Every structure is written in structure tokens, then in C-alpha cells.
Amino acid sequence: MPDILPLPFKNRIRNLLHNSSAHPGLIFERYFPCWEGETKIEKAKPSSEAYKEFLNCYGKKKTKVEKLLKNINHRLNNLVNAYNGKELVFESVERIAIGLGIEHPTENGFLLDRTCGVPYIPGAAIKGVCRAYAKLLGKEAHITDLLGREEPSHQQGDIIFLPAYPEEVPGLILDVITNHHQDYYTREPQERKFRLDINKGNYPLPMDIEIPVPVFHLALKEGVKFYFRLISISGNQENLQRVGSLLAEALEYLKIGAKTSVGYGGMKIVSKRPEMAWEVEPVKGVIQTFISYSHEDKEKVLEFIATAAPYGVSPWRDEDGLMPHLGEELWEKIDQAIEKENVVAVSLFLSENSVASEEVLREIEFTHRLKKHIIPILLEKTEEVNSFLEKYLKLERGYYLRVEESLAPQKWADTLLNQARVKSATEVVFYLGHREAVISAKIPEKWQNMPAIVLRNSEYWLNPFGKEGQDWNPKSEEDYQKYEDGFRFLRVSLDGVKRLYLCGYTPLGIAGMIGKYWDRATGIKLITWNSYTGEEWSVGRTPPEGWVEEKSKHLQVLAEERLNKSEQIVICHFANNDRGKTQYKKALKWIEENLPVGKVFCFGYPAKITGEMAEEVAKECSGTFIWAKEKFLPEEIHWFSDLPMALMPLVTYLTRAVGKIIFYDEHKERHIYIKAFEKH
């Protein structure tokens, strides 16, 4: 609120405040004693005498605010206890300056609580120093589940940082910042009083003939104890331990407040130091969730699982490929499943059918005993379901999911990734099982010590009770868009990944999307698995050069067609053998009937590609787009290919800045091509 009182009245009110019970924060912020008399409009430069007058006033009021501070600490302590939070005590080992950047007549503000006038540390500042410390160590991905993510998704973290209040009303002291070169730091070079002749090329330098100008500010004395209070939204005690450990390190090494580089802001922990490390190790193996549901709700549950498949949600199934439901006599099998490390949470589907079952209470009790996470997913929100949440899922009731929410599948997947600590992983495996005819994910043995995310076709989960899988393919552009939405989500969620491993069996249109979202500009290393040769394939980040026929080692021009006068170009990559030539003829026929393109170029790649030559072949394939762009300047390039699945993402990984490329994937059963994705 702006100051509107005439100056004489302000001074009179100030004098009354100094003799009343008003708290120091009001006096410092609104009625700081820095005016000369009652008739002068221009305020005097705040001096040490003005500060001394305020400190004298603060000292007189110190006892008046002790009761208020005690009440604040009592209320915050009750809040922490009510939510099973954590309280840590730290003591300042150096002076602390909080809020020097706040606007104030002294030009150096200070942060005092508006309720009782005592200095405190805001929760945002505490959270900020924790994030800055993790970022400094290059381990910010380890704490996204705790602190959230600022960019690009603005994801909420699990931990609430309450403001830190002192144990007792602390003493304030007067400190000083002395600027020895004010002229040098505050004026433009040509305006400085003390400078060399800039016309001769001499840059102005700080001069020792300047007069030092002291600038006064307030600070907290060392030896002040603060209560730092934390609350976990999910009630996760491990998260509280981790943040406590992170906070202890951050306050010890980075300190808090202003002037930390010159001996301010240091703190040490007085209470028991958390023993758990804040860095986390990701779960190894395929990330799964145990599905708890009532048999009567099977159809609704399966539909929701299907919508979450592109985001990496993978339900646990037994050796027969079945998902047991409530009421089955499978408790030994269910208990063993929940105990597995890679089964990171129990997804509990709640309806009037399930809450009426006694079996669900047994699962909840067992899951809580194992300290596993429960994700309540509401199939319907009725009075019975709400009552069940309130009675048996007190910790989880605040963050349940509802199947009708549009973002529920993404939130479900994100919760599982958090519980598996995959977001802190630098190495992650994607198992692309969209065309796999088996239920269990086949991860190469050398990759089984890394977290693995299974990506399936949505329709795969609509028949999860059969022992045999099927060969499902995307049937439309909309189907491909579902999987692209999933990769877009994973690209944001897994921003700490440095090496991404791909295996499985999937349509080329889906494999190519991996290289689209994790291309060489991201700095990620992409490694694929060729199941036929049992080899790892990868490429470097060096940009490919434009393809040159005379220099080409692996690609040959198999065909060149002129269909019409259109400037649009088609690039084809097919195997240089009879099968590849037959595939090209099929593609050409479809192109002639469906695309208004001008020229078609078919490049033949070696029928047998080894690990030693994979990078060269990928670079030459990518180079054909550069060649086409430079030679024909097309508005867009249409792309058809039968590249090996292990090579396809490496080509899209390398391909950048060549304009718009549209890839068409073959639907083998229907003998048509479908637009799969665009890369710009």
C-alpha cells in the first residue's frame, strides 16, 4: 500500500509507534526514522544513527513479541505433527542477512515477519538453496520428485517447505558494506570522474583515489537457532529424510541469504542429521505396478490401462500372463508380486464393488507394511468410495486419480516413474513391444541392471488374460499420434537421461519417433539393440554431410522416377536385394495413387548391416535428406523405408535442420502406408 500520510503526521505516528507495542516489522517497513524534522519533504540519507535508533526500538520491543513467536512455532509444530512431517533445527554459525534486496529507504531492506516482527527465512528461499545445491552438483534430476520441476512442465514436488522461524527472538546488529570504487561501478565509462584518456584506447580502471562510501544494513547475529519444517504431500517418510539430508548439505556448503561469499549465511544442523542420502538409485528391471481391482470392474480397468500404455504403464502379470483380481485365492502369488522391487506401487481401482470387498483391506494393510506406494484410482466417486478413502487411505486420499480426467493416464505414469526413481536415472531402457507376440519383455542381459520402461500398443492390454500375444499395428494416423503423445511426455519426464537404450519389435514409424524426440541436439546418446546379430548399434553426435554418390560406401541409387511437375520429393531407403526392390515397387504404386509428388529417389542400403558399419549407413541415409534439400529446395520431403528397426531411430537421431520430413509407415496386413510422424 502506498504511503499517503503527510510527512509531519508520519513523524508523529512514528514517535507514537516507538512508545507502543507495535512490532518492529511495521516500524522498519513504514516508519523508519530517516527524516530530518517534521517540515522537510526531502528525507536525509539514512545513517548509522537512524539504524541505532531503530535497533534501540527493536530491543525495547523484543520481549513483547516473544509470546507471538512462541505461538507461531507452536502452530507450525502442530501442523507438522498433523501431517507426519519433519522438523530440523539449525544454528547459524555466521551472521545472516535476509531480504537485503527488498525496497527500503536505507537501500538495503531486511525481512521481518509481518505478524510479529521477528526475522525469519521464507520457505521459497529454503527450497531455492536446495535446488541450487543439487543443480550445482549436476544432480537436479535426483530431486524432481521432491522439489518439482520449474521448466518446462511446472511439475509440483512432493515436499512443502514451511518458513523457518527462530527458536527465540534473535538479536540484530548493524553491519556495513563499503564500496571503494563507487564511481567505477555505478557510472558509464564516459561519465566517470576518475578515468584515463579513453580516446587513446585506455579503458577506465578503478582508481584508489576514490572516497569509500559506507552503506549500512541489518544482520542477524550468529548463534541463532531456527526450526526448519517439512511436510510430504504423499506422506512419504523417505522423501522427508532425503530432503533433510539435502538441506543439511546445502546450508553447510551454499549457505543461505545474501553475501554468502564473504562470510554470511553459514548454518549447521543441531538436531539429528538424516542418515539417508538424498541422491537415489533407480529401480532395476521392468517398471511395473500391481493392479488391484474387482472382477466386476474388469472392463473399465482394462480400458484405462490401455489409455496409459503409450506412457509406459506396465501392469504386473503372473507366469500365466494373468492379472489376479480381488477375491481370487492367489494371496501367496500376490504377496510375492508386491514384494518385488520393480513392482513400485499398487494401483488400487476403487468402486462400490471393490470397497465392499474385505480382500482390498488385506492388500492395503500388506502394502503399507511393505512401505510400498498406493495409487488410488477412482472408477466412480460415490459416498461409499469417499468414506473408504477417508477411513483407510488417509495418507493417499489427497492425490487420488479419477479415470474420467483427461490427464489421468499421464499422472499415473508420472507417479510410477517417481516411485521407481527413474527420473534420476542417467541410463534408461525402452522396450518397444508394439509388434511383439509375447507377454514378457525381452531385455538384453547386459541391459537388465537398468530401469526399463515397457511401451505397448494400447489394444494389447484390452485382452490381458490370454497367454498368447498378437501382432498389433497402428491402424491410422490417430493411432500413431497416441504413441507420439507418449514419447512427448517421456521426453519431458526423463530429462536427466544421458543414454537411452532401445530394444524390442515395433513399427518403423514408432521407432523413428524416438530419434525425433531424442535427437543429437539433446546431447543424449542413443543405443539400439539388433536382435538378429546380438549387437549394440549407436552413432556419434557429429552432423552428417550431404550424400555424394562418388563418395558413398553403402548406398546406391536403385531408381529415379519423375511422376509430375510437383516440387515435392520422395526419398526411399530399401534393402539392395530382391525383397527390397519388391518393397519399393509396392511403395511406388501407393505413392502414384495417393501423393502429388514430383521426383522419387530410391536408395538401396546393404542387405546385411553389421555393427561396424551401422553408423556409416545411418549417416549416409541421413545425408540423402541434406542432398535433396540442397539440390531441389523442396517444401517437404516424403520418406518411405524398410530400414532395420535398430537403424531407424539412429537415422532420425542424426537428421536435423533439413526442413519438413514426413515418414509413411507400412501396414503390412492392409498393404497400405500410413502417415506416422513429421520431423522438422
N, C-alpha and C positions, 0 to 999 in steps of 0.2 A: 504494500500500500504506500503511495507517495506521501512525503511529509507535506502537510498543508498548514500547519500552525505557524503564525508569525514568530519570528525569532525571539522577541522578548518573552512571549508566553512559553516557548520551548525551554528557555533557560530557567524560568520559574518552575516549570514542571520537573525539569531535570533536578533542581535543588530539592523539590519535594520527594522525588524518587530516591535520592541519595539518603534520605532520612526515613524511608518507608521500608516495607517488606518486599518491594518489587524485586524480581530475580535479576541477576547480573546480565543475562542474555538480552533482556529488554533495554537495559541501560546501555550496553555496549553497542547494540544494533541501532537504537533510535536516539539515544540521548547521551552520546559520548561527549565528554567535557572538552571540546576543542574549539569553542568560540570565545573571542575576547569581548567580554562585556555583553550587555543586552541590546545595544543600539547599533552595533556593527553588523552589516549584512554579510560581508566577506569573512569567512572563517579563517582562523590562523592555522598555519601549518602545524599539525599535531606534533607535539614534542614529548620528551620523556616525562615532563611534568604532568601532561594530560594523562599519560599512561599510569603514572604513580597515583594520580587522583582516583582513576578507575580501580586500580589494584587495592587501594585503601578501602574503597567502597565494597569491592568483592570480598575482602577479608572480613568486613563487618557483617556481611550477609551470609557468610559461609555456614554458620550454624542454623540459619533459617531454612536452608534448602536441604539439610541432611535428611529430614523426615521425608521430603518429597522424593529424594533419590532412593531412600530405603523402600518406599512404596513402589517405585518403578522397577527396582531389582526384584522385589517380591512378586509383582505381577508377571514379569518376564520369566521368572523361575517357575511359576505355576503353569505358564503357557508351555514351557519346555517339558515339564513333567507330564502335562496332559497329553502331549503328542509323542511321548517317549523319545525326546530329543537328547541333546548332549550339551553340557556346559564345560567350558575350559577356562582356566584362569591364567592370564599372562601378566607379567610385571614389566614395566618399562625400565630398561637399563640405560636409556639415553633420554634426553629431552624430546618431546613430541610436539610438532606443530601441525595442527589440523585446520584446514579451511583458510589458509593464507590467501587463496585466490578469490575469496568472497569480496564483493564490492563493499568498501567501507571508507569513511573519511581519512582513516590512517593509511590508506593504500595497501594495507595488509590486514585482511579480515581474520576472524577466528571463529571456530564452530562451537557454539554453546546451545544446549538443548532449550527449545522454546517453552517447554513445560516447567522446568525447574532451574534452568540456567547453568547446569554443570557441563563441562566439556565431555564429549562422547565421540565414538568412532562409528560412522554410518555403516550399515550392512553392505551397501554398494561398494564402499571402499575396501571392506574386508574381502568381498568376493573378487574385486578387481585385482588385489595383490595376489590372491591365489591363482587366478587365471594368468596373470603376468609371469608368475614364477614358473608355472607349467609350460607356458609358451617359450620362456627363456631357455628351458631345457629341451625344447623341441618335442614335448610330450603332451601337447594340448589335447590330442586325441584320447588320452587316458582319462580325461576329466569331463568329456562332453556329457556323459550320463549324469554327472554330479552338478556341473555348473550350467549346462545347456550350451547352445551354440548361438553366437551372435549373427554370423553370416554363413550361408545365405538363407537358412530356413528359420532363424529366430526360435530355435527349439528350447523349451523350458527344461531346466535342470531339476534334479530331484531334491536339492538342498536349498533350504531357506536360511539366509544369513540375517539374524536379528542384529540390531545395533548393539555395540559393546559399550557398557556403562562402567564407570569406575566403582570400586568397592566402597570408597568414601569420597567425600568432596575433596578433590585434589587442589594443591596449591598451584597458583600461576606465577610466572616470573616474567620479567621484562628482558627481551633479548634484542640484538641489533644485527642488521645486515649493513655492511659498509661497502659502498660502491666506490672503488678507487678510480674508475675511469668512466664516469657518468657521461661525459661529453662524447666519448668514443662509442658507447653502446646505445645512446639514445638519439643521436643525430645522423643525418645523411652525410656522406663523406665531404661534399662540397659545403656543408653548413657547419662543420666542426670549427670550434675556436682554435683548437690546438692541432695543427696539421702541417705536414710538409708540402712542398710545392707540387701539386698533382699534375701541373702542366708538364713537368719533366718526367712524368711516368712513375713518380714515387707514391705508393699507396699509403694513406694516412695510418699511423700506428698509435697505439695507446701511449700517452705521454705521462711521465711521472710527475710533471709539474701541475697536474690537476689536483683540486682540493677534494679529499674524500668527503662523501655525504652520507652520514649515518641514517639508516631507516630502521625505526623501531617496530617490534612486533611482539605478540604474546606467545608464550610457550608453556607446556606442562613440565613440571619438574620430573626428574627420574624417580623411580621407586613407586610409581602408581600402579596398583593392581586393577585390571579390567576383567570383566566377565564376558567371554565370547560364547554366544549361544547359537546352536544349530538345530534345525528341525528337518527331518526327512519326510517328504510328501508321501512316499510309499511306506514309511515306517521301517526302512532297511537299516539295520544297525551297522552292517558292514560299510555302507556308504558314509555313515556318520564317523566311523573310525577312520576311513580313508581321508575324508575332508579334514578331520582333526590333525592327522599326520601331515597333510599338505599344508595346512595353516601354520603349524609349528615350524616347518622348514621355511615357508615364505616369510614369516615375520622375523626369523633369525637371519636370513640372507638378504632379502629385499627390503625389509623394514616397512614402515607404514607412515603415511603423511608426507609433508614437504621436507626438503633439504636433507634427504636420506643420505646423500653422497658426502655430506660434511658433518656427520656425527649426530644425526637426528633419527628418531623413529625406531630404534632398536628395541626388541622385546624378547623375553624368554618365557617359556612355559613354566608355570609353578605347579599346576595340577599334574596328575599322572599323564605322562606322554603316551599317546596312542601307539600301540606296537605294530598295527597293521600298516603295510606300505600302501601309499596312495596309488602307485603305479599298479596296473592289473595285468595278469596274464590271461589271454583269451582262452576260451574253451576249445579243446581239440576235438576234431571229428565233425560229423554232420550235425548241425544245429537243429534240434527237434523240440517239439512241445508235446506233452501228453494231453490228449483231448478227453475231457470228462463231460459226458452228455447222457441224456435219457434216450432210450431207444425210440420213444415216440417222436423225438425231435430230429431223427436222423436226417431227413430230407433238408431241413433248414440248416443244420450244421454243415452238411456237405456242400451246400450252395455257398455258404460263407467261406469255407475252406478254399473252394475253387476260386473265389474272387481274390484271395490273398496269395495264391500260388505264384503269380508273377513277381511278388515282392520277397519271395524266399521263405515263406512259411511252410514248414515241413512237419506234419504230424507223425508221432511215433506209431509204428505198427509192429506187431509181433512177428515171429518167424513164419507164420502162415499168411502174412500180409494183412492181418485184420486189425481194426481199431476197436478194442473192447469198449462196451458201454456199461452204464450203471445197471446193476442187477445181475451181471454175469458172475459166475463163480470162478473168477480169474484173479483173486487177490494176490496170490503169490507172484503171478506174472506182472500184475500192475505195480506192485511194490518194487519189484526189481527194475521196472522201467523208470519209475520216478527217481530211483536212487542213482541212475546213470548220470554222469557228469554232463554229457552232451544233451540230455533232456533238461533244458534250462528253466522250464516253467510248466505249470499245469494250467491249461486254458479251460476254465470252468464255464460251460454254457448253462445259463440259468433260465429256467422257465417254471411254470407252475408244476410241470411234470417232474423236473429234476429236484426242485426244493422239497417236494413231498417224499423223496426217497431218503431212507436212512443211510444208504451207501455213500451219498455225497458228503455227509458229515464225517464219515470214516476217511474219505480221501482228503478232505480239508485238514483234519487232525494229523494225518500222516504227513502231508505236505508241509505243514507248519513245523512239525517235529524235525523234519529234514532241513528246515530253513530254506526251502525252495519257494520260488515266487509263484503266486497265484494271480492269474489274469481273469477277472470276472467278465464274461461276455453275455450281455442280456439279450435273449431272444424275444423277450417281452418284458415290459415294465408294469407290473401289477403290484397291488398292495402286498401280496404274499412274497413276491420277489424282493421288494423293498425291505420288508420286515426281515427276510433271511439275510440280506446284505448287512443290515444294521446289527443283527444278533451274532452272526458267525464270521463276518468278514469286515470287522471294524477297521483294520489297517488298510484293506483294499477297497473299501466302499467309495472312496473319493476319486478313484481313477478307473472305474469300470468302462467297458466299451459297449456300444449298442449296435447291433448288426445293421440297423437301417441308416446309420450315419455314413455319409459318402466317404469319409476318410478313415473309417474304422479298420479296413484291411491294412492300410499303411501304418496306422498307430499300433496295430497288433504286431506287425513285422518289426517295427521300430523298438517296441518293448522287448521282444525276443532278442534282437541284436544287442540291446543294452545289457540284458541279463547274461548273455553269452560273452560280454565284454569284447565283442568283435570290433567295435568302433575304435578300440585302442590298438588293434592288430595292424601290423605293417605288412603281413602276408595273409592273403585270403584265397580260398579255392571256390570257384563257381563250378558246380556240377550242372551242366546243361542237359537235362533229361527229357527234352520235349519230344524226342523220337525214340527214346529208349523203350524197349519192350520188357523191361524187368523192373521190379519194385525197388530193390536195394540199389543205392547209388554206388557205382564202381569207381572209387577214388584210387589213383595210383598209389602204391605202397609208400613211395618216397614223399608223398604229399599228405599222408594221413596224420601227421603231427601238427597240422594247421587247421584253423576253423574252416569249415566247408558249408556253403550255402547251396541248397538244392533248389533249382529252378525248374518247374514242371509246367506242362500245358494245363490250363485251368480245367479242362474236361477230364484230365487224368484222375482228379480227386472225386469226381462225381460217381465213380464206381470203385471205391477203395476196398471193397470186400472180396473182390476176385483175386485169385492167386496169380493170374497172368495179366501182364500189362498189354497195351496195344500200341500201334504206331499212329499217333495222332499228329496231324499237321495243322497249322493255321489255315483257315478256310477263307479269310477275307482280310482286307486292309485293317478293318477294325480289330481283328484278332492280333495282328502284328502290333497295333497301337497299344494293346494291353501290355504286351511284353516290353515295349519301349517305355511305357509309363513306369514299369517295374525297374528298368535299368536307370531311368532318370532319378527315381527315388533312392536306389542303392548308391548312385554316384554321389549324391549329397550326404547320405548317411555314413558312407565309408570313406570319409575324406582323409583319414590317416593312413590309408593303404599305400604302400610303396611298390609292392609286387603282387600282381593279380594272376592267378593260375586258372586255366580253363581246361575242362575235360568233359566227356560225355558224348552225346549224339544229338544234334539239333539241326533244324533247317538253317541254311546259309544266311537267310535274312536275319535270323536271331543272332547267329554268331557274329555277323558283321556289325550289329548294333554295339557289341562290346567295344570294338575298336573305335566306334563313333564317339562313345561317351568316355572312354579311357584311351585317348589318342596320345601321340608323342608330346603334345603341348602340356599335358597334365604332369609330366615327369614320372609317371608310373611305368614300371617295367611289366610288360605283358608276356606271359609264358603259356604256351598251349601244349597239349598232350596229343601226340599222334598215336592212337591206339593200335594201328596196323604195324608200325615199326617199333613201338615202345620207346619213343624218343620225345624229349622236350624240344620245342621249337620256339625261338624268340628272335627279335630284331632289335637293333640299336635305335637311338633317337635321332641319328643323323638323317636329315631330309633326303629323300631320293632325288635323283636327277631325271630329267626328261628322257624317255626311251629313245634310243638311237639304234636303228636296225643294224648298222655296221658293227656296233659295239656289243650288241645283245648276245649273251651267252646261253640264254634259256628260252626266250620267247621267239616265236616265228609267226609271221603273218600268214594265216591259213586262208583267209578270204577277205575281199574288199568289195562291198556292194554299194551301188547308188540307186536308192529307191525313188527319190523325188528331189525337188529343189530345196527342201527344207534345210535350215542351218543346224538343226538338231543332229547330234551324233550318237551312235550306239557303239559302245566298247564291249566286246565279248572276250571272256577268258575260258577256253575249253581245252581239255586234255588233247595233246597232239597224238591221237591214235584213232582207231575206227569208232570207238564208243564216243569220244569227244566230238568227232566230226558229225556223227549222227545227232548228238545233242544240239549241236549248232544249227543243223538244218531244221530241227523241231522249233528251236527258238526263233530262227529267221522267219519261218512261216507265221508264227504268232505275232512277230513284230510287224510284218507286212499287213496283217489283218487288223492290228489294234493300235499301232503307234504311227503318227505322222512325222517320221524322221527322214533325214536325207541320206547320210552315209552310214554304213555299218562296217566295222572292222572287227575281225575275229583273230585273236592272238592265241596261238597254241603253246601251252606250257608242257614241260616234260611229264610223261605218263607216270614216272616214278620219281618222287622227290625225297631226298634224304635230308637228315638234319643239317648236314654241312652246307647244302645248297638252298635251304629253305629261306634264309634271309635274302639271298640274291634274287630268288624267284619273286619274293614278296616285293622287293624294291623295284624290279622290272615291271611287275603288274601295276604298282602304284605309279611308276614313271609313264605308263601309257596314257594316264589321265593328263599329266603335265604336257606330254607330246600333243595330245588332241587339243588342249586349251590353247597352246602357243600357235599351233598350225591353223586351226579352224575358227577360233574365238567363238565357240558355241555358247548359247544361253544356258543350256543344260546338257548333261551327258547322261544317257541311259545305259545301264550296266546289267549284263547278263553273264552268269558264270556257273561252272560246276567245280570250282576250286575245292581242294580238301578242306574239311571243316577246321582243321588245325591251322590252315594258312589264311583262311578268310578274315578273321579278326586282325591278323598281322598286317594285311593289306590296308584295311580301313584305319588301323592304328597309324600307319605311315602317311596316309593321304590327307593333305590339308591344303587349304587356300587354292583350290583349283575350280572354284565355282560350285554350282549345284550338280550333285550326282544323285541319280535315282536308281536304286537297286530293285530288280524284279526277281522274286524267288519262284522256283518251280514247285507247283503242287503236283507231285508225281502221279497220284491216283486219278486226278481230274484232267491231267495233261494240259494245264494252263499255267500262266505266270501271273503272280500277284505282286503288286507294289508293296515292298516290305519296309523300306525306310529311305530317307533323304539325308545326304551329308553335304554340308556347305563348307 
